[in-house]
Amino acid sequence: MSRVLPEGKLARTHITSVAAAKVGLSSLKYKMKRPFLSQQASHIEKQQLDDKNAKIIFTALTQLRGTALKLAQVIGMDQGLLPEVYRKELEKSFHQVPALNRVLVRKLIINELKETPQNLFKGFESNAFAAASLGQVHKATLHKGDQFKGLSKQVAVKVQYPGINTAIKSDLSLIRGIARGLPKTAAILQALDEVENRLSEEVDYQIEAKNTLWFKQKVTLKGIRIPHVYKQFSNQRILTTELIDGLHLNDWLATNPTQNQRDQKAQLLYDFFIHASLDLKCLHADPNPGNYLFHDDGSISVIDFGCVRKLSEKFNDDFSRILRAFYDDDASAVFKAYADLNMVYEDTSLAFYSKALQPFGEWITRPYRETLFNFKQQTNYLKEGQELMKELHHHFKVDFVAKEFIFHNRTYFGLLQIFEKMGASVRFDYHKYLKGE
């Protein structure tokens, strides 16, 4: 695979246009054949079409990389909007990361900070030790005078891939073009608008620096650590933070932690989610396992605050009412709570509630009905939820999703995946989230 990120508008537009044309042609052929096919043959043809189109999208995304891969992460984690074959293909792109050579890294730092990395830092490692969809991270050592009191001299310098900040719209145009041929087009397009807003913030490292500093000042939950930001070595495309030693999830699990340690860490992650949602009203909305570092003292460091989502008091109240209505199995209260979020469904009958909403409500509130919810025993919980959500999207006649739901749900379900992988038991605090007690 080429390591050159296609920066130019024409180059990226060509990739998206070719992909969209291929998908459009495939879809047209299917529509022309469908009237002459049996129901079973039509179903088989549609599955083959989805499989073919998903691979076309994946190929285009891996060519574009950059923000396209970030988009793949967000949309790929969605539990219902996209057909399963599309979601699985998008998930493959999570690990397709371009690497910048040392000459280009040096040039970028000089352009952005007006000094060579050798002059800025006492030591700078040219080879990145971590990579992501929007940039890569290098270890560096501060000069003694630049060291923040009480912290190590070691820092992490995140360098943004060139061309990222100009690529968002062309990258999104690919998925928007595909979305017009999928069910729930309006809802998908609205979700993409929300994703674009978050990506526009995420490619500005100055915003990420402010987010990190804000969380560091505001988080009061014991056991959660936020890195220090070195503003003098940061700007829109370079971000320098305290380098925190710790283990990522897979590495930590490889140490064979005890069940008590698994439970303690999972509970801390959930408590941080609740603290951010209800107390701070601002989410760290990128629950990638790579954004959590586990420490021997029981604490967890949260890194990468590029993607955050503010939550209104109204959203928290409405979301709490939805949970409460599901918990009480109150159909009218469920529909009223959704309506207050402008999510109005054409069918509000009790029959529809029993068929589509009630099973989902039972599933979503199940952890709240137990003192500790054991993910080691409930091995199919997340899979069951994915199936229920697909069923919901199949039945719903919804063209609008409350914007705050998109990243709130992404964060919540990302955490569920982590808890399941940890095999942990977690206390889902009923009194904090379900109002009305």
Beta strands, then each sheet from edge to edge (+ up, - down):
strand 1: 123-124
strand 2: 130-131
strand 3: 135-141
strand 4: 154-160
strand 5: 224-225
strand 6: 238-242
strand 7: 282-284
strand 8: 292-294
strand 9: 300-302
strand 10: 308-310
strand 11: 373-374
strand 12: 425-426
sheet 1: 1+ 3- 2+
sheet 2: 1+ 3- 4+ 6-
sheet 3: 5+ 9+ 8-
sheet 4: 7+ 10-
sheet 5: 11+ 12-
end
